[in-house]
Amino acid sequence: MTTVAELVGTAVAGLGVGYAFGVVGSGNFHVTNALRVAGVPYLATRHEGGAATMADAYTRVSGRVGVLSVHQGPGLTNAMTGIAEAAKSRTPLLVLAGDTGAGAVRSNFRIDQTALVTAVGAVAERVHSAQTALADTVRAYRTAVEQRRTVVLNLPLDVQATTVPDGWTVPAPPELAAVRPGAKAVTALAGLIAAAERPVFVAGRGARGAGEPLRALASAVGALLATSAVANGLFADDEWSLGISGGFSSPLAAELIGNADLVVGWGCALNMWTMRHGALIGPGAKVVQVDVDPDGIGANRPVDLGVLGDVGATAVETLAAFPRRRTRYRTPQVRAAIADGIRWRSVPYKDLSGPQGIDPRTLSIALDDVLPAKRVVAVDSGNFMGYPMAYLRVPDEQGSCFTQGFQSIGLGLATAIGAAIARPDRLAVAALGDGGALMSVAELETIARLGLAMVVLVYDDRGYGAEVHHFVGDDLDTVQFPETDIAAIGRGYGFDAVTVRTPADVDGVADWVAGARSRPLLVDAKIASDGGSWWLAEAFRGH
C-alpha cells in the first residue's frame, strides 16, 4: 500500500517537474520526501517566501515546471507574496501545500487556503480522496502547464495519511499543438506589415522561446526588434535590436519606437510600462497584439488588430506571405545609429561620484566590463533597478530574470538563486537595493550553503529611494536609515565581500572574478543620490 502523500510526490516527479524548493514542516514532510525519493532535486530554503520566488525563477529560466513545497497555514502565508508574483506573471508553477484535515476545525493552522490562493490570482486545487488522488494531481499539473497558471494543490493531512493499492501508473499528459492563428487574422496582419514603412516588433513574456521565428519575420519585412522588460535578452545579439521598450529604453530606442508607423506586440501586454503610457506609440501608428489569451488583447490600450494565436506559429505563418525581402526600417542610417548609440552607456552623463559614494551609472558600466559575459542577471525592485537593467548586458533570454509582475521589493535575491539553479553554467548576479537586500537577507545563508559562485550586488543608498525621491518635502525619517555595513553581514554568512565607494574600488570585484570564486561575492556599493532615477518619474505617473 502507498500513502496518498507518497503517491502525490511520486506522481509529480513522474510528470516531469525539474526542481523543488521549500521549507519542510509536518504538513509537507512526507510529500517532499516522496519527491526526493522519486528523483526530484530539492533545495531547502530559509523562508517560504524565498522558496516561492526561487521556484518561480527556476521555472522561467529553465523552461521546466518548478515545485514549491510548504506547510499548511503559516507555511503557505509566508509564501504568498512569491505565489502572487508567479500568478500575476502566469508562471506554470506547482505548489504542494499541506492543509488541515476536514475535522481539525480548531487547529491553529486552519485558514481558508482556497480563498487565500484564489485572492492572488492563483488556481486552487485539492486532493479530495485516496480514490481521486492521482487524477487530482495530474489535473493540477496539466492546469499549470497547459494554461500557464500557478496552481496550489492543497493536501489535507487526513487524506495524505490514507492509502491506495500499489500498481498505479502516472498517465502521460497529451501533447498539445500550438494554437494556430486564423487564416483571416494572418492575412490582416500581413497586410498591415506590408503597408508599414517603419514597423517595430515588441516581444513580451509570451514570445520567450519564439525568438528565431520572430527574427526571421522581422528580417523579411524590415522591422526593428524590441522587448518588454521581462523578455530582456531575446534579441541580444541582433544588430537591429533596440533593447527594452518602455521606461528602460535608451533615448535612441525611444525615438525609433516612437517613430514607428506599426507596432506589433508579440505575446506582450503593451502596458503602461512597456509603452510609457502610450508615449511610444506615435500619432497615426497602427497597433497589433498577438497573444494566446483573448482577455489580454486590447486590455491595456486599443489595438487595430488582435490575433489570437501562439507567437511562434503566428510568426511562421505570417512569414509565408512575404516571399521577397523588404528593408523598410532597416536602413543604413538606422543601422549606424543603433551600432553607435542604442546602449545607455553611449549616452553622456554628469558623473555624480563623490563624498556620498559612486554614481550608479559609473558603477554599472564598470561592473558590466568586469563581470563575465556568460551571466544571468536578476533585478529587484526599487529606485536603483533601471541601472542594472539598462547597463548590465545579458547574452540571451535566459540571461535575465525579472520578477516584477507584483512589483514587490525583496524578491531579487531569491530570483537569482532560482536562476542560478536553472543555469549553473553561468554566473548569477543578484542586483538589489539595500531595502530589498535586507528584507531577504536570510537567503544569503542558502547561497553560501550551496556554494553558489554568484555575485550579490547591493545598490546601497541608505533608504527606500523611490519614496525618498517621490515624497520630496515630506518627513522622510520613515524611509531613510543610517549606513549599514552590508559587506560585514555578507562575510558573516560566508561571503567574500567588497565595499565600493569609488570607481577604483571595483578592482576588488575584478580580483574575485579572476580568482578561484570559491565563495560567493557580496558587493556593497555605496551609491550617490541620483535625485530620482530617470525611469522613476515615468513609473509614478501610473500611480
C-alpha positions in Angstrom: 0.0 0.0 0.0 1.1 3.6 -0.7 0.0 6.6 1.2 -1.6 9.5 -0.7 1.4 11.7 0.3 3.8 9.2 -1.3 1.5 8.9 -4.4 1.4 12.7 -4.9 5.1 13.1 -4.6 5.9 10.2 -6.9 3.3 11.3 -9.4 4.6 14.8 -9.6 8.1 13.5 -10.2 6.7 11.2 -12.9 5.0 14.1 -14.7 8.4 15.6 -15.3 9.0 18.5 -13.0 12.5 19.8 -12.7 13.3 21.0 -9.2 11.6 21.6 -5.9 12.1 24.3 -3.3 10.6 24.8 0.1 10.7 24.7 3.9 9.6 21.4 5.4 7.1 21.1 8.2 4.9 18.4 9.5 2.3 19.0 6.8 4.5 18.6 3.8 7.2 16.4 5.2 6.1 13.1 3.6 5.2 14.5 0.2 8.6 16.3 0.0 10.5 13.2 0.8 8.5 11.2 -1.8 9.5 13.8 -4.4 13.2 13.4 -3.4 13.0 9.6 -3.4 11.5 9.8 -6.9 14.5 11.8 -8.1 13.4 15.4 -8.0 16.2 17.6 -6.6 15.1 19.6 -3.6 16.5 22.9 -2.2 15.8 23.7 1.4 15.5 27.4 1.8 15.4 29.6 4.9 12.0 31.1 4.3 9.0 30.0 2.3 8.8 33.5 0.6 12.3 32.9 -0.8 11.4 29.3 -1.8 8.4 30.5 -3.8 10.4 33.0 -5.8 13.2 30.6 -6.4 10.7 28.1 -7.8 9.2 30.8 -10.0 12.6 32.0 -11.3 13.8 28.4 -11.9 10.7 27.7 -14.0 11.1 30.9 -16.0 14.8 30.3 -16.8 14.9 26.6 -17.2 11.6 26.1 -19.1 10.7 23.2 -16.8 8.0 23.2 -14.2 9.3 24.1 -10.7 7.7 22.9 -7.5 7.2 24.8 -4.2 6.5 22.7 -1.1 5.1 24.3 2.0 3.5 23.5 5.4 -0.2 24.3 5.9 -1.3 27.6 7.3 1.8 29.8 8.1 3.9 27.9 5.6 1.5 29.0 2.8 1.0 32.5 4.1 4.8 33.0 4.3 5.0 32.1 0.6 2.1 34.2 -0.6 4.0 37.2 -2.0 6.1 34.9 -4.2 3.0 33.0 -5.2 1.2 36.3 -6.1 4.2 37.3 -8.3 4.2 33.9 -10.1 0.4 34.0 -10.6 0.5 37.6 -12.0 3.3 36.6 -14.3 1.5 33.4 -15.5 4.4 31.2 -14.4 3.5 27.5 -14.7 4.3 26.6 -11.1 3.0 23.8 -9.0 2.7 24.4 -5.2 2.2 21.4 -2.9 0.7 22.8 0.3 -0.2 20.9 3.3 -3.7 21.6 4.6 -5.6 20.9 7.8 -7.9 17.9 7.8 -11.7 18.3 7.5 -12.3 17.6 11.2 -9.5 19.8 12.5 -11.8 22.8 13.0 -9.8 24.1 16.0 -6.4 23.7 14.5 -4.1 26.7 14.9 -3.1 26.1 11.3 -6.6 26.3 9.9 -7.3 29.0 7.4 -9.3 29.1 4.2 -6.4 28.2 1.9 -8.6 28.1 -1.2 -9.8 31.6 -0.7 -6.3 32.9 0.0 -4.9 31.3 -3.1 -7.7 32.5 -5.3 -7.4 36.0 -4.0 -3.9 36.5 -5.5 -4.9 35.0 -8.9 -3.5 31.5 -8.5 -5.6 28.4 -9.1 -6.6 26.4 -6.0 -6.8 22.6 -6.5 -7.2 19.8 -3.9 -6.5 16.2 -3.4 -10.0 15.1 -2.3 -9.6 11.4 -1.5 -7.4 8.4 -1.9 -9.6 7.3 -4.9 -9.1 10.6 -6.7 -5.6 11.5 -5.6 -3.8 10.6 -8.9 -6.4 12.3 -11.0 -6.3 15.4 -8.8 -2.5 15.6 -9.1 -2.5 15.2 -12.8 -5.2 17.8 -13.2 -3.3 20.3 -11.2 -0.1 19.7 -13.2 -1.9 20.0 -16.5 -3.6 23.2 -15.5 -0.2 24.7 -14.6 1.4 23.6 -17.9 -1.4 23.9 -20.4 -2.9 27.1 -19.1 0.3 28.6 -17.8 -1.1 29.1 -14.3 0.3 29.0 -10.8 -1.5 26.1 -9.2 -1.7 25.4 -5.4 -2.6 21.7 -4.8 -3.9 21.6 -1.2 -3.1 18.3 0.6 -5.3 17.8 3.7 -3.5 15.8 6.4 -6.2 13.3 6.8 -6.3 12.5 3.1 -2.5 12.4 2.9 -2.4 9.6 5.5 -4.9 7.3 3.7 -3.6 4.5 1.5 -4.1 3.3 -2.1 -3.2 -0.1 -3.5 0.1 -0.4 -5.3 0.2 -0.8 -9.1 -1.0 2.6 -10.2 0.8 4.4 -13.0 1.1 8.1 -13.9 -0.7 8.8 -17.2 1.3 10.9 -19.7 -0.5 14.2 -20.4 -1.4 14.6 -24.0 0.9 16.8 -26.2 -1.0 19.8 -27.3 -0.2 21.6 -30.6 0.5 25.3 -30.6 -2.6 27.5 -31.0 -2.6 28.4 -34.7 -4.0 31.8 -35.7 -7.0 32.1 -38.1 -6.2 32.5 -41.8 -8.1 35.8 -41.9 -6.1 37.2 -39.0 -2.8 36.2 -40.6 -3.8 37.8 -43.9 -4.8 41.0 -42.0 -1.5 41.1 -40.1 0.5 40.5 -43.2 -1.4 43.4 -44.9 -0.7 45.8 -42.1 3.0 44.8 -42.1 3.2 45.2 -45.9 1.7 48.7 -45.7 4.1 49.9 -43.0 7.3 51.8 -43.7 8.7 51.7 -40.1 7.5 48.5 -38.4 8.7 47.7 -34.9 8.1 44.3 -33.2 7.9 44.3 -29.4 8.2 40.8 -27.9 7.0 40.1 -24.4 6.8 37.2 -22.0 4.7 35.2 -24.4 7.4 35.4 -27.0 10.1 33.7 -24.9 11.1 30.6 -26.9 9.9 32.2 -30.2 13.0 34.4 -30.9 14.1 32.7 -34.1 10.8 32.8 -36.0 10.4 36.5 -34.9 13.9 37.3 -36.1 13.1 35.6 -39.4 9.9 37.5 -39.9 11.5 40.8 -38.9 14.3 40.3 -41.3 12.0 39.6 -44.2 9.8 42.6 -43.6 12.4 45.1 -42.4 11.2 45.5 -38.8 13.2 46.6 -35.8 13.1 44.5 -32.7 12.5 45.3 -29.1 11.3 43.5 -25.9 9.4 44.2 -22.8 11.5 44.1 -19.6 10.5 40.5 -18.8 11.7 39.3 -22.2 15.0 41.2 -22.0 17.8 39.4 -23.9 15.5 37.7 -26.5 17.3 39.6 -29.3 20.5 40.4 -27.5 22.9 39.6 -30.3 20.8 41.1 -33.2 22.2 44.1 -34.9 18.6 45.5 -35.3 17.7 45.1 -31.6 16.6 48.2 -29.7 16.8 46.5 -26.3 14.0 47.1 -23.9 10.9 49.1 -24.8 9.5 51.4 -22.1 10.8 53.1 -19.1 14.2 51.5 -19.5 14.5 52.4 -23.2 17.6 54.4 -24.2 16.8 57.8 -25.8 17.6 56.4 -29.2 15.4 53.3 -28.7 12.5 55.5 -27.5 12.9 57.7 -30.6 13.0 54.8 -33.0 10.0 53.1 -31.4 8.1 56.4 -31.2 8.7 56.9 -34.9 7.2 53.6 -35.9 4.1 53.5 -38.0 3.3 50.0 -36.9 3.9 48.4 -33.5 3.3 44.7 -33.2 3.2 43.3 -29.7 4.1 39.6 -29.7 3.0 38.0 -26.5 3.3 41.4 -25.0 0.8 43.2 -22.8 1.7 46.6 -24.3 1.0 48.0 -20.8 1.9 51.4 -19.4 5.5 50.3 -18.6 6.3 48.9 -22.0 4.7 51.7 -23.9 5.4 54.6 -21.5 1.7 55.3 -21.0 1.3 55.4 -24.8 4.1 57.9 -25.4 6.0 55.3 -27.5 3.1 54.9 -29.9 3.4 57.7 -32.5 0.5 59.7 -34.0 -1.3 57.5 -36.6 0.7 54.4 -35.8 -1.2 51.1 -36.1 -1.1 48.7 -33.2 -1.4 44.9 -33.4 -1.4 42.4 -30.5 -0.7 38.7 -30.9 -1.5 36.5 -27.9 -2.9 33.2 -26.9 -5.0 34.9 -24.2 -8.1 36.6 -25.6 -8.6 38.6 -22.4 -5.1 40.1 -22.8 -5.7 41.5 -26.3 -6.6 45.2 -26.0 -6.7 45.1 -22.3 -4.2 48.0 -21.8 -4.8 50.0 -25.0 -6.9 50.0 -28.1 -5.5 47.8 -30.9 -6.2 47.9 -34.6 -5.9 44.2 -34.9 -5.9 41.4 -32.4 -4.5 38.0 -33.4 -5.4 35.0 -31.2 -2.6 32.5 -31.6 0.8 31.3 -30.5 3.6 33.8 -31.1 5.9 31.3 -32.9 3.2 29.8 -35.0 1.8 33.2 -36.0 5.3 34.5 -37.0 5.9 31.4 -39.1 2.6 31.6 -41.0 2.9 35.4 -41.5 6.4 35.0 -42.9 4.9 32.8 -45.7 3.2 35.9 -47.0 6.5 37.6 -47.7 8.4 35.8 -50.4 10.6 38.8 -51.1 12.8 40.5 -48.5 12.0 44.1 -47.6 14.3 46.6 -46.0 11.8 49.3 -44.7 13.0 50.5 -41.3 16.4 48.7 -41.7 18.2 51.5 -43.5 22.0 52.1 -43.4 21.4 55.2 -41.3 19.3 53.4 -38.7 21.9 50.6 -38.6 24.7 53.0 -37.9 22.7 54.8 -35.3 21.9 51.6 -33.4 25.5 50.5 -33.5 26.8 53.8 -32.1 24.1 54.8 -29.6 21.5 52.2 -28.7 23.0 51.4 -25.3 22.7 53.6 -22.3 26.4 53.6 -21.8 26.7 55.6 -25.0 24.6 58.4 -23.5 26.8 61.2 -21.9 26.1 62.0 -18.2 27.5 64.0 -15.4 29.3 61.7 -13.0 27.9 62.2 -9.5 30.6 60.1 -7.8 31.9 61.9 -4.7 31.6 62.0 -0.9 28.2 60.3 -1.0 29.5 57.4 -3.0 29.8 56.2 -6.5 27.4 57.2 -9.3 25.2 54.2 -10.0 25.8 54.6 -13.8 29.6 54.6 -13.3 29.3 51.6 -11.1 27.1 49.7 -13.5 29.3 50.4 -16.5 32.4 49.3 -14.6 30.7 46.1 -13.4 29.4 45.3 -16.9 33.0 45.4 -18.1 34.3 43.3 -15.2 31.7 40.6 -14.9 31.8 37.6 -17.3 29.5 37.9 -20.3 28.1 34.4 -19.6 25.8 35.6 -16.9 22.2 35.6 -15.7 21.0 38.8 -14.1 18.1 39.1 -11.6 17.0 42.6 -10.6 14.9 43.5 -7.6 12.5 46.5 -7.3 13.4 50.0 -6.2 14.8 53.3 -7.3 18.0 51.7 -8.4 16.5 49.0 -10.7 16.9 50.8 -14.0 20.7 50.8 -13.7 21.3 47.0 -13.8 18.5 46.6 -16.4 20.0 49.2 -18.7 23.7 48.8 -18.2 24.3 45.1 -17.5 24.3 43.2 -20.7 22.7 39.7 -20.9 23.6 37.1 -23.5 20.1 35.9 -24.4 16.6 35.4 -23.0 17.8 33.1 -20.3 20.3 35.7 -19.2 17.7 37.9 -17.5 15.0 37.1 -14.9 12.7 39.9 -13.9 10.1 39.0 -11.3 8.2 42.3 -11.2 4.6 41.3 -12.0 3.6 42.2 -8.5 6.3 44.9 -8.1 7.3 43.7 -4.7 10.6 44.7 -3.2 12.7 41.8 -1.8 12.3 39.1 -4.5 15.5 39.7 -6.3 17.9 37.6 -4.2 15.6 34.5 -4.4 15.1 35.2 -8.1 18.9 35.0 -8.6 19.1 31.7 -6.7 16.4 30.1 -8.7 18.1 31.3 -11.9 21.4 30.0 -10.7 19.9 26.6 -10.1 18.4 26.6 -13.6 21.7 27.8 -15.3 24.6 26.5 -13.2 26.9 27.1 -16.2 26.5 30.9 -15.8 27.4 33.5 -13.2 24.3 34.6 -11.4 24.1 38.3 -10.5 21.6 39.5 -8.0 21.1 43.3 -8.4 19.4 44.6 -5.2 18.7 47.8 -3.4 19.7 47.9 0.3 16.0 47.7 1.2 15.3 44.5 -0.8 18.7 43.0 0.3 17.9 43.4 4.0 14.4 42.1 3.5 15.7 38.8 2.0 19.0 38.6 4.0 18.3 35.1 5.3 18.8 33.5 1.9 22.4 34.6 1.9 22.9 31.6 4.1 21.3 29.4 1.4 23.7 30.8 -1.2 26.7 30.1 1.0 25.5 26.7 2.0 25.0 25.7 -1.6 28.4 27.1 -2.6 26.9 29.1 -5.4 29.6 31.2 -7.1 27.3 34.1 -7.6 27.5 37.9 -7.1 25.1 39.8 -4.9 25.3 43.4 -5.9 23.7 45.9 -3.5 23.0 49.5 -4.7 23.1 51.0 -1.2 21.5 54.4 -1.0 20.7 54.0 2.7 16.9 54.2 2.3 13.9 53.3 0.2 15.0 55.5 -2.7 11.7 55.6 -4.6 9.9 57.1 -1.6 12.8 59.4 -0.8 12.7 61.0 -4.2 8.9 60.8 -4.7 7.9 62.4 -1.5 10.3 65.4 -1.6 9.4 67.9 1.0 7.8 65.4 3.4 9.2 64.0 6.6 11.5 61.2 5.3 12.5 59.7 8.6 10.4 56.6 7.9 12.3 55.8 4.7 15.9 56.8 5.4 18.3 54.8 7.6 21.8 55.1 9.0 24.5 53.5 6.9 24.7 49.7 7.3 27.8 47.6 6.8 26.2 45.2 4.4 29.6 43.8 3.4 30.1 42.7 7.0 26.8 41.0 7.0 27.8 39.1 3.9 31.1 38.0 5.5 29.1 36.7 8.4 27.1 34.5 6.1 30.3 33.1 4.5 30.7 35.5 1.5 33.7 37.3 0.2 32.8 41.0 0.3 33.8 44.3 -1.3 32.7 47.8 -0.3 32.6 50.1 -3.3 32.6 53.9 -2.8 34.8 54.9 -5.7 35.5 53.6 -9.2 38.8 52.3 -8.1 37.1 50.0 -5.5 35.6 48.0 -8.4 39.1 46.4 -8.7 38.1 44.2 -5.8 35.3 42.7 -7.9 37.7 42.2 -10.8 40.1 40.3 -8.4 37.3 38.0 -7.3 36.2 37.3 -10.9 39.8 36.5 -11.9 40.3 34.3 -8.8 39.0 30.9 -7.7 35.5 32.1 -6.9 35.4 29.6 -4.1 32.9 31.7 -2.1 30.1 33.9 -3.3 30.7 37.7 -3.5 28.7 40.5 -1.9 29.3 43.9 -3.4 28.2 46.7 -1.0 28.1 49.7 -3.4 27.5 53.0 -1.5 25.9 55.0 -4.3 25.5 58.7 -4.7 21.9 60.1 -4.9 20.6 60.5 -8.4 17.8 62.8 -7.3 15.3 60.2 -8.6 16.2 57.8 -11.4 15.1 58.6 -15.0 12.5 55.8 -15.0 11.1 56.6 -11.6 9.1 59.7 -12.6 7.7 57.6 -15.5 6.7 54.9 -13.2 5.0 57.1 -10.7 2.9 58.7 -13.5 0.9 55.5 -13.2 0.2 55.9 -9.5 
